[in-house]
Amino acid sequence: MSTTTLFVEILIIGFESLVWIGLLLSIIWNPHDALVQAKAYSEYALLWTTLLFALAYVIGIIIDRVADSVYKLFRYTPRTAPPAAYREMRFRILDESEGIGKFCEYQRSRLRISRATFLNLIILTAVFPVWLIINNQTHLLTIAGSIIAGASLVGLSYYTTYRIDKAQTEALEQAYKIITVDSEKRKKTEGVVAAVCYRHKNKGIEFLLVKTKKGKYRTFPKGHIETCNGKKESPREAAKREALEEAGVVGTIETEPFTRYVYRKGSKGSEYTVTAYLLRVESQQKPIERYRHPHWYLFDKALEKLSHGRREQKYKDEHVRVINEALARLQSKDHTME
């Protein structure tokens, strides 16, 4: 929420409060004398206006806090426990989503003004009949009418505030759940690395491909960055580990990734962004994950294997792009190994 918006909200609350404060003061002091004094100081209109705004702002701050405390006695309570403390949810939303955060702050803004109006109407309903009596409006119907009208407005204000509070609470919880789920999805889809393993042979450069878990396609050894004993491995370390686990190879890996590509795990899975490193294989043994069936292919055959099967065309193209970029990188003279 912007500072300007908050300032305006507090002013609105303050000016609302000045209505019943003015009536209360006129009960204590003679309103006629007050009017005479006001006319006498009319030449200081700008000063009085400035002071009025300042007073409204200060009173607005006080009433806002009091209204918050009073409304807590009547506020909407969800049937189920919230996923987190409301302040924590609000801060998380503001930190991670500007758009959702603005909407939730808009709901909060409505609640702030509504609950203050509820409190101001309660006080006004109590003060106004007294003001009528002080000003010789002793007709019982007039006084009773003012009380009934005030009570009706208080009831309507409470109902409105309750509905706004309920909508704000539900929106806050829903937004928090959306952001939390998205955050978990990002954790699962980020931090994925691949080792594009190669070796030089008389016939040319060969690339090592492994089978996916279900054995449908050929791909590069890849996986998530892991944490062991509280220490998170670097992307290069993760790529080397995946190459060993899935392909049984050990070698020298480049200091920087040479490309990134996307793929989907299964037809309904999330789309992953994979950071790919070139790894020059120096030795090979049986992989830990036996079902991977690693196999060496010359460039053309590797292209064919990566394009094989019913893999979505988008992801076929991504794998083909990676192998093409790998070959171009290896044929250049500027790649730096560990």
MOWOUR-V390746 format. One record per pair of residues at least 12 apart in sequence whose ideal C-beta (glycine too) atoms are under 10 Angstrom apart, sorted by sequence separation. I is the first residue (numbers start at 1). J is the second residue. D is the distance in Angstrom with one decimal. If there is no record, write none. Layout:
[[I J D] [I J D]]
//
This chain:
[[22 34 9.4] [93 105 9.0] [196 208 8.5] [197 209 8.5] [208 220 8.2] [209 221 8.7] [210 222 8.9] [225 237 8.2] [226 238 6.6] [240 252 9.3] [261 273 7.7] [262 274 7.1] [284 296 9.2] [306 318 9.2] [307 319 7.5] [129 142 8.9] [130 143 9.4] [132 145 9.8] [195 208 8.7] [196 209 9.5] [197 210 9.0] [207 220 8.4] [208 221 7.7] [225 238 4.4] [228 241 9.8] [240 253 5.4] [260 273 5.9] [261 274 5.4] [306 319 4.0] [307 320 6.1] [90 104 6.7] [129 143 5.0] [132 146 6.2] [224 238 7.3] [225 239 9.1] [239 253 6.2] [260 274 6.4] [261 275 8.9] [305 319 9.2] [306 320 5.9] [89 104 8.7] [90 105 8.4] [128 143 9.1] [129 144 8.6] [131 146 9.1] [132 147 9.8] [195 210 10.0] [223 238 6.8] [226 241 7.7] [239 254 9.3] [259 274 9.0] [260 275 5.3] [261 276 6.4] [281 296 9.0] [306 321 9.8] [129 145 9.6] [222 238 9.2] [223 239 8.6] [225 241 9.4] [226 242 9.6] [237 253 8.9] [259 275 8.3] [260 276 6.6] [303 319 8.8] [304 320 9.8] [306 322 8.1] [307 323 9.7] [129 146 5.3] [222 239 7.9] [225 242 9.7] [236 253 5.5] [257 274 9.3] [258 275 9.5] [259 276 5.1] [302 319 9.3] [303 320 6.0] [306 323 6.1] [90 108 7.8] [128 146 5.3] [129 147 5.6] [221 239 7.9] [223 241 7.8] [224 242 8.8] [235 253 9.9] [236 254 8.0] [239 257 8.4] [257 275 4.6] [258 276 6.3] [259 277 9.3] [302 320 9.4] [305 323 9.5] [128 147 8.3] [220 239 9.4] [221 240 9.6] [223 242 4.3] [236 255 7.3] [256 275 9.8] [257 276 5.7] [258 277 7.0] [259 278 9.4] [221 241 9.3] [222 242 5.7] [223 243 9.7] [236 256 8.6] [257 277 5.3] [258 278 5.6] [303 323 6.0] [125 146 8.0] [126 147 9.1] [128 149 8.9] [129 150 8.0] [221 242 4.7] [222 243 9.1] [235 256 9.7] [236 257 8.4] [256 277 7.9] [257 278 8.6] [302 323 5.5] [303 324 7.9] [124 146 9.7] [125 147 6.8] [128 150 6.3] [220 242 8.8] [221 243 4.7] [223 245 7.6] [235 257 7.1] [254 276 9.7] [255 277 8.8] [256 278 9.6] [125 148 9.6] [127 150 9.3] [197 220 7.5] [220 243 8.8] [221 244 8.4] [223 246 7.5] [254 277 5.4] [125 149 8.3] [126 150 8.0] [196 220 5.3] [197 221 6.7] [221 245 7.5] [222 246 7.8] [253 277 5.2] [254 278 4.7] [299 323 7.1] [302 326 9.2] [303 327 9.5] [125 150 3.0] [194 219 8.1] [195 220 6.5] [196 221 8.6] [221 246 4.0] [253 278 7.1] [254 279 7.5] [299 324 8.8] [302 327 9.1] [124 150 6.4] [125 151 6.2] [194 220 4.4] [195 221 5.0] [196 222 9.5] [220 246 8.9] [221 247 4.9] [252 278 9.2] [253 279 4.5] [254 280 8.5] [297 323 9.5] [123 150 9.8] [125 152 9.4] [193 220 9.8] [194 221 6.6] [195 222 7.3] [219 246 9.3] [220 247 8.9] [221 248 9.5] [251 278 9.6] [252 279 7.0] [253 280 7.8] [299 326 8.9] [122 150 8.4] [125 153 7.3] [126 154 9.9] [193 221 9.4] [194 222 3.6] [195 223 9.5] [221 249 8.0] [251 279 5.1] [252 280 4.8] [299 327 5.7] [121 150 6.8] [122 151 9.4] [124 153 8.3] [125 154 5.8] [193 222 6.4] [194 223 8.2] [250 279 9.0] [251 280 4.9] [252 281 8.7] [121 151 9.2] [124 154 8.8] [192 222 6.3] [193 223 7.1] [249 279 7.3] [251 281 4.3] [252 282 6.6] [121 152 9.7] [122 153 9.5] [123 154 9.8] [192 223 6.9] [193 224 7.9] [249 280 9.7] [250 281 7.4] [251 282 4.4] [299 330 9.7] [121 153 5.1] [122 154 5.5] [191 223 9.5] [192 224 5.7] [193 225 6.4] [210 242 9.5] [247 279 9.3] [249 281 4.6] [250 282 6.0] [251 283 7.4] [121 154 4.8] [191 224 5.6] [192 225 7.7] [210 243 9.2] [213 246 9.9] [248 281 9.8] [249 282 8.1] [250 283 5.0] [251 284 8.9] [18 52 7.8] [21 55 9.0] [120 154 9.8] [121 155 9.4] [190 224 8.9] [191 225 4.2] [243 277 9.0] [247 281 8.3] [249 283 7.1] [250 284 7.6] [21 56 9.8] [76 111 9.9] [118 153 9.5] [119 154 9.5] [121 156 8.8] [122 157 8.5] [189 224 9.6] [190 225 8.8] [191 226 8.9] [208 243 8.2] [210 245 10.0] [211 246 9.1] [239 274 9.8] [242 277 9.9] [244 279 10.0] [248 283 9.0] [249 284 4.9] [250 285 8.0] [75 111 9.4] [117 153 9.1] [118 154 7.0] [121 157 5.1] [122 158 9.1] [188 224 8.0] [210 246 5.0] [239 275 7.9] [243 279 5.6] [248 284 5.6] [249 285 7.9] [15 52 8.7] [18 55 7.4] [117 154 9.7] [118 155 9.8] [120 157 8.7] [121 158 8.8] [187 224 9.2] [210 247 5.4] [238 275 9.2] [239 276 7.9] [240 277 8.2] [242 279 9.7] [247 284 7.5] [248 285 4.5] [14 52 9.4] [15 53 8.9] [17 55 9.7] [18 56 5.9] [21 59 7.1] [118 156 9.5] [119 157 9.0] [208 246 9.6] [209 247 8.6] [210 248 9.5] [239 277 4.5] [243 281 8.1] [247 285 9.6] [248 286 5.3] [249 287 8.1] [14 53 8.4] [17 56 7.6] [118 157 4.4] [208 247 5.5] [210 249 9.9] [222 261 9.9] [236 275 9.5] [238 277 9.3] [239 278 9.4] [240 279 6.8] [247 286 9.9] [248 287 3.7] [14 54 9.4] [15 55 9.8] [16 56 9.0] [71 111 8.6] [75 115 8.4] [117 157 5.5] [118 158 5.6] [193 233 9.5] [208 248 9.5] [235 275 5.6] [239 279 6.8] [244 284 9.8] [247 287 5.5] [248 288 7.4] [14 55 7.3] [15 56 5.0] [18 59 6.8] [74 115 9.3] [116 157 9.9] [117 158 9.9] [118 159 9.6] [191 232 8.9] [193 234 9.4] [194 235 10.0] [195 236 9.2] [208 249 6.5] [220 261 9.2] [222 263 8.5] [235 276 10.0] [236 277 6.1] [243 284 9.9] [244 285 8.5] [246 287 5.6] [247 288 9.7] [248 289 8.9] [11 53 7.0] [14 56 3.2] [15 57 9.6] [17 59 4.9] [18 60 9.3] [21 63 9.8] [115 157 8.8] [118 160 8.1] [119 161 9.6] [191 233 9.9] [193 235 4.9] [197 239 9.7] [235 277 7.4] [245 287 6.4] [246 288 7.7] [247 289 8.8] [248 290 9.5] [13 56 8.4] [14 57 5.6] [16 59 9.3] [17 60 6.8] [68 111 9.5] [71 114 9.0] [72 115 9.4] [114 157 7.2] [115 158 9.2] [117 160 8.3] [118 161 5.0] [192 235 9.3] [193 236 7.9] [195 238 9.0] [196 239 8.9] [208 251 9.9] [220 263 9.7] [236 279 9.3] [244 287 7.6] [245 288 4.6] [246 289 5.2] [267 310 9.1] [271 314 9.3] [12 56 8.8] [13 57 9.3] [14 58 7.2] [15 59 8.7] [16 60 8.2] [67 111 10.0] [68 112 8.1] [71 115 4.3] [74 118 8.6] [114 158 9.3] [117 161 7.6] [118 162 9.3] [191 235 7.7] [193 237 9.1] [194 238 9.6] [195 239 4.3] [219 263 7.7] [243 287 9.1] [244 288 7.3] [245 289 5.7] [248 292 8.4] [267 311 9.7] [271 315 8.9] [274 318 8.8] [11 56 5.6] [14 59 4.5] [15 60 7.7] [17 62 8.2] [67 112 8.1] [70 115 7.8] [71 116 8.9] [115 160 9.8] [116 161 9.3] [193 238 4.8] [194 239 6.5] [195 240 6.6] [244 289 10.0] [246 291 9.5] [247 292 6.5] [249 294 7.4] [267 312 7.9] [10 56 8.2] [11 57 5.9] [13 59 7.9] [14 60 3.0] [17 63 4.9] [67 113 9.5] [69 115 10.0] [70 116 9.7] [114 160 5.8] [115 161 5.1] [192 238 8.8] [193 239 4.4] [195 241 8.9] [197 243 5.7] [217 263 9.7] [246 292 4.7] [247 293 9.6] [248 294 6.5] [276 322 5.9] [10 57 5.7] [13 60 4.0] [14 61 7.8] [16 63 7.8] [17 64 9.7] [67 114 9.2] [68 115 6.8] [71 118 6.7] [114 161 4.2] [115 162 9.7] [191 238 7.9] [192 239 10.0] [193 240 9.3] [195 242 5.8] [196 243 9.2] [241 288 9.9] [242 289 9.6] [245 292 8.5] [246 293 9.9] [247 294 4.1] [264 311 8.9] [278 325 9.6] [10 58 9.0] [11 59 9.8] [12 60 7.3] [13 61 8.3] [14 62 8.7] [64 112 6.4] [67 115 4.6] [68 116 8.6] [70 118 8.0] [71 119 7.5] [113 161 9.3] [114 162 9.1] [193 241 9.2] [194 242 7.2] [195 243 3.8] [224 272 9.3] [246 294 7.2] [247 295 9.4] [263 311 8.5] [264 312 6.8] [274 322 8.6] [278 326 6.1] [10 59 9.0] [11 60 5.9] [13 62 9.2] [14 63 7.1] [17 66 9.7] [64 113 9.1] [66 115 9.9] [67 116 4.4] [70 119 5.6] [114 163 9.0] [115 164 8.5] [193 242 6.8] [194 243 8.9] [195 244 8.9] [197 246 9.7] [247 296 9.9] [263 312 9.0] [276 325 8.4] [7 57 7.5] [10 60 3.8] [13 63 5.3] [14 64 8.8] [17 67 9.7] [66 116 8.6] [67 117 8.4] [69 119 9.5] [110 160 9.3] [111 161 7.0] [114 164 5.1] [115 165 7.7] [192 242 9.5] [193 243 9.9] [197 247 6.1] [199 249 9.0] [216 266 9.8] [222 272 8.7] [225 275 9.3] [264 314 8.4] [276 326 7.8] [280 330 9.0] [9 60 7.8] [10 61 5.8] [13 64 5.5] [64 115 8.4] [65 116 9.8] [67 118 6.9] [68 119 9.3] [110 161 9.2] [113 164 9.2] [114 165 8.0] [195 246 8.5] [212 263 9.8] [223 274 9.6] [243 294 9.4] [263 314 8.9] [264 315 6.1] [278 329 6.3] [8 60 9.9] [10 62 9.8] [63 115 9.8] [64 116 5.8] [67 119 4.2] [70 122 8.2] [112 164 9.7] [194 246 9.9] [195 247 7.7] [197 249 5.5] [199 251 8.3] [213 265 8.8] [214 266 8.3] [222 274 5.8] [262 314 7.8] [263 315 4.9] [278 330 7.1] [7 60 9.2] [10 63 8.9] [63 116 5.5] [66 119 6.5] [67 120 8.0] [111 164 5.1] [198 251 8.9] [212 265 8.6] [213 266 9.6] [222 275 9.3] [262 315 7.2] [263 316 9.8] [10 64 6.3] [13 67 7.7] [63 117 9.9] [110 164 5.1] [111 165 5.6] [114 168 9.8] [195 249 8.0] [197 251 7.0] [212 266 9.5] [220 274 8.2] [222 276 8.1] [261 315 8.5] [264 318 9.8] [9 64 8.0] [64 119 9.3] [67 122 9.7] [109 164 10.0] [110 165 9.4] [111 166 9.9] [219 274 9.7] [263 318 6.2] [280 335 9.8] [60 116 7.8] [63 119 6.5] [108 164 9.6] [111 167 8.8] [112 168 10.0] [195 251 8.6] [197 253 9.4] [220 276 6.9] [261 317 9.4] [262 318 5.7] [263 319 7.5] [63 120 6.9] [66 123 10.0] [107 164 7.3] [108 165 10.0] [110 167 8.5] [111 168 5.2] [196 253 9.8] [220 277 9.7] [261 318 4.3] [278 335 6.8] [280 337 6.6] [6 64 9.8] [107 165 9.1] [110 168 7.3] [111 169 9.2] [195 253 6.8] [196 254 9.4] [221 279 8.6] [260 318 9.6] [261 319 7.1] [279 337 9.3] [280 338 9.2] [109 168 9.5] [195 254 9.9] [220 279 9.6] [259 318 9.7] [261 320 9.8] [263 322 9.8] [278 337 8.3] [279 338 9.4] [63 123 9.2] [107 167 6.4] [108 168 6.1] [261 321 6.6] [107 168 3.9] [196 257 9.8] [261 322 5.1] [277 338 9.8] [106 168 9.2] [107 169 8.8] [196 258 7.7] [259 321 7.6] [260 322 8.9] [105 168 9.9] [107 170 9.4] [108 171 9.6] [194 257 9.0] [196 259 8.6] [259 322 5.8] [104 168 7.5] [107 171 5.5] [108 172 8.3] [193 257 7.9] [258 322 8.7] [261 325 9.0] [106 171 9.4] [107 172 7.5] [194 259 9.5] [259 324 9.6] [194 260 9.4] [221 287 8.6] [223 289 9.9] [259 325 4.9] [104 171 6.1] [193 260 9.8] [194 261 8.0] [258 325 6.3] [259 326 7.8] [103 171 6.9] [104 172 5.6] [107 175 9.7] [192 260 9.7] [221 289 9.1] [258 326 6.8] [103 172 9.8] [194 263 9.2] [104 174 9.7] [192 262 9.8] [258 328 9.2] [259 329 8.3] [100 171 8.8] [104 175 5.8] [192 263 8.8] [208 279 8.8] [221 292 7.6] [258 329 5.0] [100 172 9.7] [103 175 7.5] [104 176 9.1] [258 330 9.3] [189 262 9.4] [192 265 9.5] [208 281 6.6] [219 292 9.5] [221 294 7.9] [100 174 9.3] [101 175 8.2] [207 281 9.8] [100 175 4.7] [189 264 9.9] [206 281 9.0] [218 293 9.2] [254 329 8.4] [99 175 9.9] [100 176 9.2] [189 265 9.1] [208 284 8.2] [213 289 8.5] [215 291 6.9] [218 294 9.7] [188 265 9.4] [210 287 7.7] [214 291 9.3] [215 292 9.1] [218 295 7.8] [258 335 7.2] [93 171 9.7] [97 175 7.4] [100 178 7.2] [101 179 9.4] [194 272 9.9] [211 289 9.6] [213 291 7.2] [215 293 7.9] [93 172 7.3] [96 175 9.7] [100 179 6.9] [210 289 8.2] [212 291 9.5] [213 292 8.5] [218 297 8.1] [256 335 8.9] [89 169 9.8] [96 176 9.7] [189 269 9.3] [192 272 4.9] [194 274 4.9] [196 276 5.4] [197 277 9.7] [198 278 6.7] [199 279 9.8] [200 280 8.4] [211 291 6.9] [212 292 8.6] [255 335 9.2] [256 336 7.4] [97 178 8.2] [188 269 9.5] [189 270 5.0] [191 272 9.5] [192 273 6.8] [193 274 6.7] [194 275 7.2] [195 276 7.7] [196 277 6.9] [197 278 8.3] [198 279 7.4] [199 280 7.0] [200 281 9.7] [210 291 9.2] [211 292 5.5] [254 335 6.0] [255 336 5.3] [86 168 9.7] [90 172 6.6] [93 175 5.2] [96 178 9.9] [97 179 5.8] [188 270 6.4] [189 271 6.8] [190 272 8.3] [191 273 9.4] [192 274 4.8] [193 275 5.0] [194 276 4.6] [195 277 5.7] [196 278 5.4] [197 279 4.9] [198 280 6.4] [199 281 4.8] [210 292 4.1] [211 293 5.1] [220 302 9.9] [254 336 6.5] [255 337 7.3] [86 169 7.7] [89 172 5.5] [92 175 9.1] [93 176 6.1] [96 179 5.1] [189 272 4.9] [190 273 6.9] [191 274 9.9] [192 275 7.1] [193 276 7.4] [194 277 7.2] [195 278 8.0] [196 279 6.7] [197 280 8.0] [198 281 6.8] [199 282 8.5] [209 292 9.5] [210 293 6.8] [211 294 8.3] [254 337 5.8] [255 338 6.1] [74 158 6.8] [89 173 7.0] [92 176 6.3] [95 179 9.1] [96 180 9.2] [186 270 9.3] [188 272 8.2] [189 273 6.8] [191 275 8.5] [192 276 9.8] [193 277 6.8] [195 279 4.4] [197 281 5.1] [209 293 9.4] [210 294 4.8] [211 295 8.6] [218 302 8.0] [253 337 7.4] [254 338 7.1] [76 161 9.0] [90 175 9.2] [93 178 9.0] [97 182 8.4] [185 270 5.9] [189 274 9.7] [190 275 9.6] [194 279 9.5] [199 284 8.9] [209 294 7.2] [210 295 7.9] [252 337 4.9] [253 338 5.5] [75 161 8.5] [76 162 5.6] [86 172 6.6] [89 175 7.7] [90 176 8.5] [93 179 6.0] [96 182 8.0] [185 271 9.9] [195 281 9.3] [208 294 5.5] [209 295 6.2] [218 304 9.3] [219 305 9.1] [220 306 8.8] [251 337 9.3] [252 338 5.1] [71 158 8.9] [74 161 8.3] [75 162 7.7] [76 163 8.4] [82 169 7.8] [86 173 8.8] [89 176 4.1] [92 179 6.3] [93 180 9.9] [96 183 7.0] [197 284 9.1] [208 295 7.2] [209 296 8.2] [218 305 4.1] [219 306 7.4] [251 338 9.2] [74 162 7.4] [76 164 9.0] [77 165 9.6] [78 166 8.4] [84 172 9.9] [88 176 8.5] [89 177 9.2] [92 180 7.8] [207 295 9.7] [208 296 5.5] [209 297 6.1] [217 305 8.2] [218 306 6.1] [76 165 4.4] [77 166 9.5] [83 172 9.8] [84 173 8.9] [206 295 9.7] [207 296 7.2] [208 297 7.8] [217 306 7.9] [218 307 9.5] [71 161 6.8] [75 165 5.7] [76 166 4.4] [82 172 8.1] [83 173 6.3] [86 176 9.2] [89 179 8.8] [96 186 9.9] [206 296 4.5] [207 297 5.7] [217 307 9.7] [218 308 6.8] [71 162 9.2] [74 165 9.2] [75 166 9.3] [76 167 9.1] [78 169 6.2] [82 173 5.7] [83 174 9.9] [89 180 9.2] [92 183 8.8] [206 297 6.3] [207 298 7.9] [217 308 6.8] [218 309 8.4] [76 168 8.7] [77 169 8.8] [78 170 7.8] [84 176 6.5] [206 298 5.7] [207 299 6.8] [209 301 9.3] [216 308 9.2] [217 309 5.0] [219 311 9.1] [1 94 9.0] [76 169 6.0] [80 173 9.1] [83 176 5.8] [84 177 9.9] [205 298 7.5] [206 299 8.0] [209 302 6.2] [216 309 5.7] [217 310 8.7] [218 311 9.7] [67 161 9.3] [71 165 7.8] [75 169 8.7] [76 170 9.1] [82 176 8.1] [83 177 6.2] [204 298 5.7] [205 299 6.2] [207 301 8.8] [208 302 8.9] [211 305 9.9] [216 310 7.6] [217 311 5.4] [78 173 7.4] [201 296 8.2] [203 298 6.1] [204 299 6.5] [206 301 8.9] [207 302 4.4] [216 311 7.6] [84 180 8.6] [203 299 9.8] [204 300 9.2] [206 302 8.0] [207 303 9.3] [209 305 5.8] [219 315 9.5] [16 113 8.6] [83 180 7.2] [197 294 8.3] [199 296 7.3] [201 298 8.0] [205 302 9.3] [209 306 7.2] [212 309 9.6] [198 296 9.1] [207 305 9.2] [217 315 9.0] [240 338 9.1] [6 105 9.5] [9 108 9.8] [13 112 7.5] [17 116 7.9] [21 120 9.7] [24 123 8.5] [197 296 8.9] [207 306 9.1] [212 311 9.2] [217 316 9.1] [220 319 7.9] [1 101 8.9] [2 102 9.7] [5 105 8.1] [9 109 6.0] [12 112 9.3] [13 113 6.5] [16 116 6.7] [17 117 10.0] [20 120 6.4] [23 123 9.5] [24 124 9.7] [27 127 7.5] [31 131 9.2] [219 319 6.9] [1 102 8.1] [5 106 9.0] [8 109 9.3] [9 110 9.5] [12 113 5.9] [16 117 6.2] [19 120 7.3] [20 121 8.8] [23 124 7.5] [26 127 9.8] [198 299 9.4] [218 319 8.6] [10 112 8.6] [13 115 9.4] [14 116 9.1] [17 119 8.6] [18 120 9.6] [19 121 9.9] [20 122 9.4] [21 123 8.8] [24 126 9.7] [217 319 8.6] [220 322 7.3] [236 338 7.7] [1 104 9.5] [2 105 9.0] [6 109 8.1] [9 112 5.6] [10 113 9.6] [13 116 4.2] [16 119 9.1] [17 120 5.6] [20 123 4.9] [21 124 9.8] [24 127 5.4] [27 130 5.9] [31 134 8.7] [219 322 9.8] [220 323 8.7] [1 105 4.2] [5 109 6.5] [9 113 5.9] [12 116 8.0] [13 117 7.9] [16 120 4.6] [19 123 9.4] [20 124 4.3] [23 127 5.0] [24 128 10.0] [27 131 5.7] [30 134 9.7] [31 135 7.7] [198 302 9.5] [1 106 8.3] [8 113 9.7] [12 117 8.8] [15 120 9.9] [16 121 8.7] [19 124 6.4] [20 125 9.0] [22 127 9.6] [23 128 6.4] [26 131 6.6] [6 112 8.7] [10 116 9.1] [13 119 9.1] [17 123 8.0] [20 126 8.4] [21 127 8.8] [24 130 8.4] [27 133 9.0] [28 134 9.3] [196 302 9.9] [220 326 9.2] [1 108 7.3] [9 116 8.6] [13 120 7.7] [16 123 9.9] [17 124 9.3] [20 127 4.9] [23 130 8.2] [24 131 8.0] [27 134 5.0] [1 109 6.6] [16 124 8.7] [19 127 9.1] [20 128 7.6] [23 131 4.6] [26 134 7.6] [27 135 8.9] [19 128 9.4] [22 131 9.5] [23 132 9.6] [26 135 8.2] [209 319 9.4] [1 112 9.7] [20 131 9.1] [23 134 9.3] [23 135 9.9] [209 323 9.1] [207 322 9.9] [207 323 6.5] [207 326 7.1] [207 327 8.4] [205 326 8.6] [205 327 6.6] [204 327 9.3] [207 330 9.7] [198 323 9.8] [205 330 5.9] [196 322 6.6] [205 331 8.3] [196 323 7.5] [194 322 8.0] [198 326 6.9] [196 325 9.0] [197 326 9.7] [198 327 8.8] [196 326 4.9] [200 330 8.7] [196 327 9.9] [198 329 9.8] [198 330 6.5] [196 329 9.1] [196 330 9.6]]
//
